[in-house]
Amino acid sequence: MQSSFTPGPWFIEQRTYDDGDTHFRITASDGHGWSGDRYMSVSGCIDEHDARLIAAAPELLEACLAMIELDDH
């Protein structure tokens, strides 16, 4: 089964609104601006550490696949 995903690198952008609500956007654009073609916006119960973990997903996948390949040899 083949999975597809948006390739990295992914970047984190943070916005805090006047009411104090903070939003983190994970984007696969150039990491500058909120107008990228591919993004995911998360807010509410997520904190910056969680946003960083989500943004690291492409690199984590690459590392896991490398470990599987090493194990196969």
C-alpha positions, 0 to 999 in steps of 0.5 A, a space after each residue: 500500500 502506497 501512502 502519499 504526503 506533502 514532502 518537507 521541509 515543513 515550517 511553523 508559523 505562529 500568530 497571536 491574535 488580539 484576544 490572546 488566541 494563538 494559532 500555529 500553522 504548519 506549512 510546506 511553503 517557503 516558511 515565510 507568509 501565510 499564503 502557501 499552497 499547502 498548509 495545516 492550521 492548528 490552534 486551541 489545545 496544541 502548544 508550540 512543542 506539539 507544532 514542532 513535532 508535527 512539523 518534523 514529520 517528514 524528517 521523522 518518516 525519513 529516519 524511520 524508513 532508513 532504520 527499516 532499510 538497515 534492518 532489512 540488510 
